[in-house]
Amino acid sequence: MSQSEFVAEVQELIETFSRRLTEIEGQIKTGNESDPEALNGAFRSVHTIKSLAGMLGADVFVDFTHKLEETLDALRLGKLPLDPKTLDLLFEAVDLSERLLEQAVGTKVEPVDPSSFLERLKRLAGADVDVGPAPLPWLDESILAVLTEFEEYRLRENVRLGRRLYRVHSSFDLLTIDVGIDALKRELKRYGEVITYLPRAESSDDDHIDLDIIVASTEGIRELAGGIGEGGVSIEALESGEKVLLTPGGAGAGAAPEGADVVEKIPGPAPVEDVVPPVVSPVVPPVVEKPTPPAPPAEELLKLDENLTQTVRIDLRHLDLLMNLVGELALVQANLEGLIERLRRARAAGAFSDSNEFMREIHEHLRVMNRRLGMLQNSILDVRMVPLGHMFEGLKRSVRKDVKELGKDIEVTISGSETELDKRIVEGLHSPLMHLIRNAIDHGIEAPAARVAAGKPRSGRVVLSARQQGNRVVIEVIDDGKGMDWRQIRDKAVAKQVIGPGEAAMLGPAQAINLIFTPGFSTRDEATKLSGRGYGMDVVKTEIAKLSGMIDVASEPGRGSRFRITLPTTLAIVQALVIEAGAQTFCVSLNSVLESVMVQRSDIQTIEGHEVVEVRGRTLPLVALAKLFELEATAEQVRRQRHSDRLYVVIIGLAEHRIGLVVDELLGQQDVVIKPIGKALSQVPGINGATELGDNKTVLLLDVGTLVGEIVGVAGAGL
């Protein structure tokens, strides 16, 4: 396993650990019993992280995860209380794990010292809970003999809580055993807790395996039988000995199914030899300590000089598809080379006569190649796409501590975690979203007493959501806090001389609210520990613009605010419209191009000093691209402008905003690979990258987010 694979594996395990803790926290908040499977999953994740940290030779990380594993083990066995204070400590462990991983691979500059955390963990371990084991005189000793410590604890805990124990017996086809077990487990979990799976020594035939599934439930045997949707399953109540056999086709929901044979049985243990210890339990594999492999050489560690998040985990099916497409392209290349060789020989022999046939074959091969290249391009883009869930969960976890320090009661809700974006965009989104969420909990959501006085629920709400909207992704941060008054923002902007009184008088609500994105503007007079005076919204806007995105805000006093970010799904390969302004060639992503039109000069009007044009009943602000970038027109363009009254206008937009770009020429469409630009050009507003066209000419990619945001902001949000 390579260094990068180690890192990717540990990152995924840390994410799973965090997700399990979030599940447990949600269950505790709603007053439900925490899911033992979630707690056991957290334990398993940390155990595996410890093993991988040992492979890295990261002694500090190993010691940290070892002590964390011991604590989680005590929690899952009921030896320690699981309360909100303990959960806070475990969430802190998630953040420390990420920092220790960075330190282990050499990407963390400042050393990480977990000693203070481990001391608090040690004090927590002193709060042992001594709950005596529930007596089980009626339980078959052969079952207890093969249970792990965790399974036995869960079995006894369920009995202590007054739940019934059942042995569910079923036979599974070896070819589809995973599917069969998962389906039955889903059915059983609706009625109780699945404690373990015990293979039987004998099966119905060589193609099947028989399992006894031990289940704890508050339901009676008939109710449990009624919830299992398949025949060939028998259920035995372990204490009473009552049995139900589900015959094929007789299962149903509700009470005992018609196809169920109910048999009264005198309690008595099954023969010991009928149950054999599982080699590996599907639910809780036994913990086996493996010897720590030698650490990778120091020079290998030094190779990982980039950020940890540069790795993308790829489904093997994607690699197979990419390999097949590369193979097909190689075949097309070979065919084209064969045609060229035939052409060379024909010319040398003076026998070249039918050029049309050669051209037909070349065009056919090029058509196939273009189709395969398109498939390859889409497949590569799929590989770059990652769900937003990991980042969303990380943001939610990061602000938990902030909420507690502020003394507020805030619920952070996530939706649309499955929405996918290019990994590069996801990486660039983290800081802007963190800033927006912190502003919401610090400046937006009121203190509990203030909310109650205003007739609101004591608990505030912040929603982080994502959704696909056409060929773009929309991310929103919504809070139900005190909101913003656009008049106060306008007046403060005048007082701070951000705008003049005359300009302020012409601003509508949407324009005034968007003044918060002006550099140096703040609605707060006093700084707070968490987010200062609210400075930084201009930085948020700039960072999102770098991702070819756009941000806008809507707010209502007393009801809350909504920040909406609109982004492209990828920045890697895009279909672009190639245009010319002055002597410079540009391209603009077709995802942002709504249409291209010809307009008469006489149709252009001036409103409040800004040129506008009406297209399909909508008034759009206009900007000449050559004028915007101070480009001189070519002699041919000057001649054309003198003799023509018509202009090319490319209408681009993000979200609900639209503008018209006046250009000198439309040169066509082309798939382009976006490349980064130098430091000098990166400071030019409205430029987001560069690409190379088929004629080896380098052209600049327009930053639609910045252009639309700036021009709409100047010309008026209502246009």
C-alpha positions in Angstrom: 0.0 0.0 0.0 1.4 3.4 -1.0 1.8 6.4 1.2 -1.2 8.2 -0.6 -3.3 5.1 -0.1 -2.5 5.1 3.6 -3.6 8.7 3.8 -6.8 8.2 1.8 -7.8 5.1 4.0 -7.2 7.0 7.3 -9.1 10.0 6.1 -12.1 7.8 5.2 -12.0 6.1 8.6 -11.8 9.5 10.4 -14.9 10.6 8.4 -16.7 7.4 9.3 -15.8 7.9 13.0 -17.2 11.5 12.8 -20.3 10.3 11.0 -21.0 7.7 13.7 -20.6 10.3 16.5 -23.1 12.6 14.6 -25.6 9.7 14.5 -25.2 9.1 18.2 -25.5 12.8 19.0 -28.8 13.0 17.0 -30.2 10.0 18.9 -29.3 11.5 22.3 -30.8 14.9 21.4 -34.1 13.3 20.4 -34.2 11.4 23.7 -33.7 8.0 22.0 -31.3 5.3 23.1 -28.0 5.5 21.3 -27.6 2.9 18.6 -25.0 0.4 19.8 -24.1 -0.4 16.2 -23.1 3.3 15.7 -20.9 3.2 18.8 -19.4 -0.1 17.8 -18.7 1.3 14.3 -16.9 4.3 15.9 -14.8 1.8 17.9 -13.9 -0.3 14.8 -12.9 2.9 12.8 -10.5 4.0 15.6 -9.1 0.5 15.9 -8.3 0.4 12.2 -6.8 3.9 12.3 -4.5 2.7 15.0 -3.3 -0.2 12.9 -2.7 2.1 9.9 -0.9 4.7 12.1 1.4 1.8 13.1 2.2 1.1 9.5 3.2 4.8 9.1 5.5 4.5 12.1 3.7 7.4 13.8 4.2 6.6 17.4 2.3 9.7 18.8 -0.7 8.9 16.5 -0.6 5.2 17.6 -0.5 6.1 21.3 -3.4 8.6 20.8 -5.6 6.2 18.9 -4.8 3.3 21.3 -6.1 5.3 24.3 -9.0 6.6 22.3 -9.8 3.0 21.4 -9.8 1.9 25.0 -12.2 4.7 25.9 -14.6 3.7 23.1 -14.4 0.1 24.1 -15.4 1.0 27.7 -18.3 3.1 26.3 -19.6 0.4 24.1 -19.4 -2.1 26.9 -21.4 0.2 29.2 -18.4 0.8 31.6 -18.5 4.5 31.0 -21.5 6.9 30.7 -22.2 8.2 27.2 -23.4 11.8 27.7 -23.1 15.2 25.8 -19.8 16.0 27.7 -18.3 12.7 26.6 -19.5 13.3 23.0 -17.8 16.7 23.0 -14.5 15.0 23.9 -15.0 12.4 21.2 -15.7 15.1 18.6 -12.5 16.8 19.7 -10.7 13.5 19.1 -11.9 13.7 15.4 -10.1 17.0 14.9 -7.0 15.8 16.7 -6.9 12.7 14.5 -6.9 14.8 11.4 -4.1 17.0 12.7 -2.1 14.0 13.9 -2.4 12.4 10.4 -1.0 15.6 8.9 1.8 15.5 11.3 2.5 11.8 10.6 3.0 12.5 6.9 4.9 15.7 7.3 2.3 18.2 6.1 1.7 19.8 9.5 4.3 22.5 10.2 3.4 23.1 13.9 3.8 20.0 16.1 0.6 18.5 17.6 0.6 17.6 21.3 -2.4 15.5 22.3 -1.2 15.2 26.0 -3.8 17.6 27.3 -6.6 15.7 25.5 -5.3 12.4 26.7 -5.3 13.6 30.3 -8.9 14.6 30.1 -9.6 11.2 28.5 -7.9 9.5 31.4 -10.1 11.5 33.9 -13.2 10.3 32.0 -12.0 6.7 32.4 -12.2 7.2 36.1 -16.0 7.5 36.0 -16.7 3.7 35.6 -20.3 2.6 35.7 -20.8 -0.7 37.5 -23.9 -2.4 36.2 -24.1 -6.0 37.2 -24.7 -8.5 34.5 -28.3 -9.7 34.0 -28.8 -13.3 35.1 -29.5 -15.7 32.2 -30.2 -19.1 33.7 -32.5 -20.1 30.9 -30.0 -19.3 28.1 -28.1 -22.0 26.2 -24.5 -22.0 27.4 -23.4 -22.9 23.9 -24.5 -19.5 22.7 -22.7 -17.6 25.5 -19.5 -19.6 24.8 -19.1 -18.2 21.2 -20.1 -14.5 21.8 -17.5 -11.8 21.9 -17.3 -9.6 25.0 -19.3 -6.8 23.2 -22.0 -9.2 21.9 -22.4 -10.7 25.4 -22.7 -7.3 26.9 -25.4 -6.3 24.4 -27.3 -9.5 25.0 -27.3 -9.0 28.8 -28.1 -5.3 28.5 -31.1 -6.1 26.4 -32.3 -8.6 28.9 -31.8 -6.1 31.7 -34.0 -3.6 29.8 -36.8 -6.2 29.6 -36.4 -7.2 26.0 -37.0 -10.7 24.7 -34.3 -12.7 23.0 -35.0 -14.7 19.8 -33.0 -17.1 17.7 -33.9 -16.5 14.0 -32.7 -19.4 11.8 -32.3 -19.0 8.0 -30.4 -20.6 5.1 -28.5 -18.5 2.7 -27.2 -19.2 -0.8 -23.4 -18.9 -0.8 -23.3 -16.9 -4.0 -25.6 -14.2 -2.6 -25.0 -14.5 1.1 -24.2 -10.8 1.6 -27.3 -9.7 -0.1 -29.5 -12.2 1.8 -28.1 -11.3 5.2 -28.4 -7.6 4.6 -32.0 -7.9 3.5 -33.0 -10.0 6.6 -31.0 -7.7 8.9 -32.9 -4.7 7.6 -36.2 -6.5 8.4 -35.1 -7.5 11.8 -33.7 -4.1 12.8 -37.2 -2.6 12.4 -38.2 -4.7 15.4 -35.1 -4.7 17.6 -31.4 -5.2 17.8 -29.4 -7.8 15.8 -26.8 -9.0 18.3 -24.8 -11.6 16.4 -24.8 -14.3 13.6 -23.8 -17.8 14.5 -23.1 -20.3 11.7 -24.5 -23.8 12.2 -22.3 -26.9 11.8 -24.6 -28.4 9.3 -26.3 -26.8 6.3 -29.2 -27.9 4.1 -26.8 -28.5 1.2 -23.3 -27.7 -0.1 -24.5 -24.5 -1.8 -26.0 -22.9 1.3 -25.0 -21.9 4.8 -27.3 -21.9 7.8 -27.1 -19.1 10.3 -28.7 -18.5 13.7 -29.3 -14.8 14.2 -29.7 -13.7 17.8 -32.2 -10.8 18.0 -33.4 -8.7 21.0 -36.9 -7.1 20.7 -39.8 -5.7 22.7 -42.2 -7.4 20.2 -43.8 -10.8 20.7 -42.9 -13.7 18.5 -45.9 -13.4 16.2 -45.3 -9.6 15.6 -41.6 -10.4 14.8 -42.7 -13.2 12.4 -45.2 -10.9 10.7 -42.4 -8.4 9.9 -40.1 -10.9 8.1 -40.9 -10.9 4.4 -39.6 -14.3 3.4 -40.3 -18.0 4.0 -37.9 -20.7 5.1 -37.2 -18.8 8.3 -37.8 -20.1 11.8 -38.0 -18.0 15.0 -37.5 -19.3 18.5 -38.1 -17.4 21.7 -35.0 -18.3 23.7 -36.6 -18.0 27.2 -40.0 -19.6 26.5 -39.0 -22.0 23.8 -42.0 -21.0 21.6 -41.3 -21.4 17.9 -42.7 -20.0 14.6 -41.8 -21.5 11.2 -42.4 -19.2 8.2 -43.3 -21.4 5.1 -42.4 -20.0 1.7 -45.0 -17.5 0.4 -46.7 -17.2 3.8 -44.9 -14.1 5.1 -46.6 -10.8 5.6 -46.6 -7.7 7.7 -48.5 -7.2 10.9 -49.6 -10.2 13.1 -48.4 -13.7 12.6 -48.7 -14.6 8.9 -51.0 -17.2 7.6 -48.1 -19.4 6.4 -46.6 -19.5 9.9 -46.8 -22.7 11.9 -46.7 -21.9 15.7 -45.3 -24.7 17.8 -45.3 -24.8 21.6 -42.0 -26.2 22.7 -40.7 -27.2 26.1 -37.7 -25.0 26.9 -34.4 -26.8 26.4 -31.0 -26.0 25.0 -30.0 -27.0 21.5 -27.1 -29.4 21.3 -23.8 -27.7 21.8 -22.4 -29.1 18.6 -25.1 -27.4 16.5 -23.4 -24.0 17.1 -19.8 -23.4 16.1 -17.8 -20.3 16.8 -17.7 -17.9 13.9 -14.3 -17.3 12.4 -15.3 -13.6 11.7 -18.6 -12.2 12.9 -20.4 -10.2 10.1 -21.4 -7.6 12.8 -18.5 -7.4 15.2 -15.3 -9.0 14.0 -13.0 -10.0 16.9 -10.2 -7.5 17.5 -6.9 -9.1 16.5 -3.8 -7.2 17.3 -1.4 -7.5 14.4 2.4 -6.9 14.6 3.3 -3.4 13.5 5.0 -3.4 10.1 8.2 -1.4 9.6 7.6 2.3 8.9 8.2 3.5 5.3 11.6 5.0 4.6 12.0 8.6 5.5 12.6 9.6 1.9 9.1 8.2 1.0 7.5 10.4 3.6 9.2 13.4 2.1 7.6 12.7 -1.3 4.2 13.6 0.2 4.7 17.4 0.1 1.3 18.4 -1.1 -1.9 18.8 0.9 -3.5 15.6 2.1 -6.6 16.3 0.2 -4.9 15.9 -3.2 -5.9 12.2 -3.3 -9.1 11.0 -4.9 -10.3 7.4 -4.3 -11.5 5.8 -7.5 -14.0 3.0 -8.0 -12.3 0.1 -9.9 -15.1 0.2 -12.4 -14.1 3.8 -13.4 -10.5 2.6 -14.0 -11.8 -0.3 -16.1 -13.9 2.0 -18.2 -10.9 4.4 -18.7 -8.6 1.6 -19.7 -11.1 0.3 -22.2 -11.5 3.8 -23.7 -7.7 4.2 -23.9 -7.5 0.9 -25.7 -10.1 1.9 -28.2 -8.3 5.2 -28.9 -5.1 3.3 -29.4 -6.9 1.2 -32.0 -8.1 4.4 -33.8 -4.5 5.7 -33.7 -3.2 2.5 -35.2 -5.8 2.7 -38.0 -4.9 6.3 -38.8 -1.2 5.4 -38.9 -2.1 2.6 -41.3 -3.9 5.0 -43.6 -1.0 7.4 -43.6 1.4 4.5 -44.4 -0.9 3.4 -47.3 -1.0 7.0 -48.6 2.8 7.2 -48.4 3.2 4.0 -50.4 0.6 4.9 -53.0 2.3 8.3 -53.6 5.7 6.6 -53.8 4.4 4.2 -56.4 2.6 6.9 -58.3 -0.7 5.0 -57.8 -2.5 7.6 -55.7 -5.7 8.4 -57.5 -8.7 8.1 -55.2 -8.2 10.8 -52.6 -12.0 10.8 -51.8 -11.8 7.2 -50.4 -8.9 8.1 -48.2 -10.7 11.2 -46.9 -13.8 9.2 -46.2 -11.9 6.7 -44.1 -10.0 9.4 -42.3 -13.2 11.2 -41.4 -14.8 7.9 -40.2 -11.8 7.2 -37.9 -11.9 10.8 -36.6 -15.6 10.5 -35.9 -15.0 7.4 -33.8 -12.0 9.0 -32.1 -14.1 12.1 -31.2 -16.8 10.0 -29.8 -14.4 8.0 -27.7 -12.6 11.1 -26.5 -15.9 12.5 -25.4 -16.6 9.4 -23.4 -13.1 9.5 -21.9 -13.6 13.2 -21.0 -16.8 12.4 -19.2 -15.3 9.5 -17.4 -12.4 11.6 -16.1 -14.8 14.2 -14.9 -16.8 11.5 -13.1 -13.6 10.5 -11.3 -12.9 14.1 -10.2 -16.4 14.4 -8.7 -16.8 14.0 -5.0 -19.9 14.2 -2.8 -20.2 17.3 -0.6 -21.1 15.2 2.5 -17.6 14.8 3.8 -17.0 18.6 3.8 -20.5 19.4 5.1 -20.0 17.0 8.1 -16.6 18.5 8.8 -18.0 22.0 8.8 -20.8 20.9 11.2 -18.4 19.3 13.5 -16.1 22.3 13.5 -18.8 24.7 14.7 -20.0 22.5 17.5 -17.4 24.0 19.9 -18.1 27.5 18.6 -21.8 27.2 19.5 -21.1 26.0 23.0 -18.6 28.8 23.6 -21.2 31.4 22.5 -23.8 29.9 24.9 -26.3 29.5 22.2 -28.7 26.7 21.4 -28.3 26.1 17.6 -29.1 23.1 15.4 -27.0 22.8 12.3 -28.9 20.8 9.6 -27.4 19.3 6.5 -29.2 18.4 3.2 -28.0 17.4 -0.2 -24.8 15.7 1.0 -24.9 13.4 -2.0 -24.6 16.3 -4.4 -21.3 16.1 -6.3 -18.7 18.7 -7.3 -15.3 18.7 -8.8 -12.8 18.0 -5.9 -10.9 21.2 -6.7 -14.0 23.3 -6.2 -14.9 21.4 -3.0 -11.4 22.2 -1.6 -11.8 25.9 -2.4 -15.3 26.1 -0.8 -14.3 25.0 2.7 -13.1 28.4 4.0 -15.9 30.5 2.5 -18.6 28.2 3.8 -16.9 28.1 7.2 -17.0 31.9 7.3 -20.6 32.0 6.4 -21.7 29.4 9.0 -19.7 31.1 11.7 -21.2 34.5 10.8 -24.6 32.9 11.0 -24.1 31.4 14.5 -22.2 34.5 15.8 -24.0 37.5 14.2 -27.2 35.9 12.9 -28.7 33.6 15.6 -29.8 35.4 18.7 -29.2 34.2 22.3 -31.9 31.8 23.6 -33.5 34.4 25.9 -33.7 36.9 23.0 -35.3 34.3 20.7 -37.9 33.4 23.3 -38.7 37.1 23.9 -39.2 37.5 20.1 -41.6 34.6 20.0 -39.2 32.3 18.3 -38.2 28.7 19.3 -35.4 28.7 21.9 -33.2 26.7 19.6 -31.9 28.5 16.5 -31.4 26.8 13.1 -28.7 26.9 10.5 -29.3 24.9 7.3 -26.4 24.0 5.0 -27.9 22.6 1.7 -26.8 21.7 -1.8 -28.7 20.8 -4.9 -28.1 20.3 -8.6 -29.8 22.9 -10.7 -29.3 22.3 -14.4 -25.5 22.2 -15.1 -24.7 24.0 -11.9 -24.7 23.4 -8.2 -26.5 25.7 -5.7 -25.3 25.7 -2.1 -27.2 27.7 0.5 -26.5 28.7 4.1 -29.8 29.7 5.8 -30.4 30.8 9.3 -33.6 31.8 11.2 -31.8 34.5 13.2 -32.4 38.3 13.4 -31.7 39.0 9.8 -30.4 42.2 8.3 -32.1 45.5 7.6 -31.2 46.8 4.2 -31.8 50.4 5.2 -29.4 50.1 8.2 -26.8 48.6 5.9 -27.3 51.4 3.3 -27.1 54.1 6.0 -23.9 52.6 7.5 -22.3 52.4 4.1 -22.9 56.1 3.7 -21.6 56.8 7.2 -18.4 54.9 6.4 -18.2 56.7 3.1 -18.4 53.4 1.2 -20.9 55.1 -1.1 -22.2 58.6 -1.4 -25.7 59.8 -0.4 -26.8 60.3 -4.0 -25.8 56.7 -4.9 -27.4 55.4 -1.7 -30.8 57.0 -2.6 -30.9 55.0 -5.8 -30.2 51.6 -4.1 -33.0 49.0 -3.8 -33.2 46.4 -1.1 -31.2 43.7 -3.0 -28.4 46.2 -3.9 -28.2 47.5 -0.4 -27.9 44.1 1.2 -25.1 43.2 -1.2 -23.0 46.1 0.2 -21.9 43.6 2.9 -19.5 42.2 0.2 -17.7 45.6 -0.1 -14.1 45.4 1.1 -13.7 46.7 4.7 -17.5 47.0 5.2 -18.9 45.7 8.5 -22.3 45.8 10.2 -20.7 45.4 13.6 -19.1 48.1 15.8 -17.7 45.7 18.3 -15.5 42.7 17.6 -16.4 39.2 18.7 -14.0 36.4 19.5 -15.3 34.1 16.8 -15.7 36.3 13.7 -14.5 39.7 14.6 -16.6 42.6 13.4 -17.9 40.6 10.4 -15.1 41.6 8.1 -14.3 39.1 5.5 -17.5 38.9 3.3 -15.5 40.5 0.5 -13.0 37.7 0.9 -15.8 35.1 0.7 -17.0 36.7 -2.5 -13.5 36.8 -4.0 -12.8 33.1 -3.1 -16.1 32.0 -4.7 -15.4 34.1 -7.8 -12.1 32.2 -8.1 -14.2 29.1 -8.5 -16.2 30.7 -11.3 -19.0 31.0 -8.8 -21.3 33.7 -7.6 -22.8 34.6 -4.2 -25.8 36.6 -3.3 -27.8 37.3 -0.2 -31.4 37.8 0.8 -32.4 38.8 4.4 -35.5 39.9 6.3 -35.3 41.5 9.7 -36.5 39.2 12.4 -36.7 36.2 10.2 -33.1 35.4 9.1 -30.8 35.4 6.1 -30.0 33.2 3.1 -26.7 33.1 1.3 -26.8 31.4 -2.0 -23.7 30.2 -3.9 -24.0 29.1 -7.5 -21.1 27.1 -9.0 -20.1 25.1 -12.1 -19.8 21.4 -11.5 -16.2 21.3 -12.7 -13.3 23.5 -13.6 -11.3 20.9 -15.5 -12.7 20.4 -19.0 -15.5 22.6 -20.3 -17.3 23.3 -23.5 -16.5 26.9 -24.3 -17.6 29.6 -26.7 -14.6 31.2 -28.3 -15.0 34.9 -28.9 -12.8 37.9 -30.0 -12.6 41.3 -28.4 -10.1 43.7 -29.9 -7.0 41.7 -30.9 -7.5 39.3 -28.0 -9.2 35.9 -28.1 -11.2 34.7 -25.1 -13.4 31.8 -24.2 -16.4 31.5 -21.9 -17.9 28.4 -20.5 -21.0 27.3 -22.4 -22.6 26.5 -19.1 -22.9 30.2 -18.5 -23.9 31.2 -22.0 -27.6 31.6 -22.4 -27.6 32.8 -26.0 -25.8 34.9 -28.5 -27.8 37.6 -30.4 -27.3 40.5 -32.8 -28.6 43.8 -31.6 -29.0 47.2 -33.4 -27.0 50.1 -32.0 -30.2 52.0 -31.9 -31.7 49.5 -29.5 -29.1 50.3 -26.8 -30.3 52.7 -24.1 -28.6 54.5 -21.2 -30.2 54.3 -17.8 -28.6 56.1 -14.9 -25.3 56.2 -16.8 -25.2 52.5 -17.8 -25.9 51.0 -21.2 -28.7 48.5 -21.3 -30.6 46.5 -23.9 -33.9 44.8 -23.9 -33.8 41.1 -25.0 -37.0 39.0 -24.9 -38.7 41.4 -22.6 -35.9 41.6 -20.1 -33.6 44.6 -19.6 -29.9 43.6 -19.4 -26.9 45.6 -18.5 -24.3 45.8 -21.4 -20.6 45.9 -21.2 -18.1 45.9 -24.2 -15.5 43.3 -23.5 -12.8 45.3 -25.3 -13.6 48.4 -23.3 -13.6 46.4 -20.0 -10.1 45.1 -20.6 -8.9 48.3 -22.4 -8.1 46.5 -25.7 -7.6 48.4 -28.9 -9.7 47.3 -31.9 -8.0 45.9 -35.0 -8.1 47.8 -38.3 -10.7 45.3 -39.6 -12.9 45.7 -36.6 -12.7 49.5 -36.9 -13.7 49.3 -40.6 -16.6 46.9 -39.7 -17.9 49.2 -36.9 -18.0 52.1 -39.3 -20.1 50.2 -41.9 -22.4 48.1 -39.6 -25.1 49.1 -37.2 -25.2 45.7 -35.6 -23.3 44.2 -32.6 -22.6 40.7 -31.4 -23.9 40.3 -27.8 -23.2 37.2 -25.7 -25.7 36.9 -22.9 -24.2 35.2 -19.8 -25.7 34.6 -16.4 -25.4 33.0 -13.0 -28.5 32.2 -10.8 -31.1 34.8 -11.8 -28.6 37.5 -12.9 -28.0 38.2 -16.6 -25.6 40.5 -18.5 -24.8 41.1 -22.1 -21.1 41.1 -23.3 -20.5 43.0 -26.5 -17.8 41.2 -28.5 -16.3 41.7 -32.0 -16.5 38.1 -33.3 -17.9 34.7 -32.5 -15.3 32.1 -33.4 -17.2 28.9 -32.6 -17.4 26.3 -29.8 -14.6 24.0 -28.5 -13.9 21.6 -25.6 -11.1 23.2 -23.6 -8.8 22.0 -20.8 -8.5 24.8 -18.2 -5.0 25.5 -17.0 -3.9 27.9 -14.2 -2.6 31.3 -15.0 0.5 33.2 -13.8 0.6 35.5 -10.8 0.3 38.6 -12.8 -2.9 37.6 -14.7 -4.4 36.0 -11.6 -4.8 39.5 -10.2 -6.9 40.7 -13.2 -10.6 40.6 -12.3 -12.7 38.7 -14.8 -10.0 36.2 -15.8 -10.1 32.7 -14.3 -7.6 30.6 -16.3 -6.1 29.9 -19.7 -6.4 27.2 -22.4 -4.8 26.2 -25.6 -6.9 26.0 -28.8 -6.4 23.5 -31.7 -4.1 26.0 -33.5 -1.8 26.1 -30.4 -3.0 29.6 -29.6 -3.3 30.3 -25.9 -6.5 32.2 -24.9 -7.9 33.4 -21.6 -11.0 32.0 -19.9 -13.5 34.6 -18.6 -14.5 34.5 -15.0 -18.3 34.6 -15.4 -18.9 34.8 -11.6 -16.8 37.9 -11.2 -18.1 39.6 -14.4 -21.7 39.1 -13.6 -21.3 40.0 -9.9 -19.4 43.2 -10.6 -21.5 44.4 -13.6 -24.8 43.6 -11.9 -23.6 45.3 -8.7 -22.7 48.5 -10.6 -25.7 48.6 -13.0 -28.3 47.6 -10.5 -29.5 44.2 -9.2 -32.9 44.8 -10.5 -31.8 44.7 -14.2 
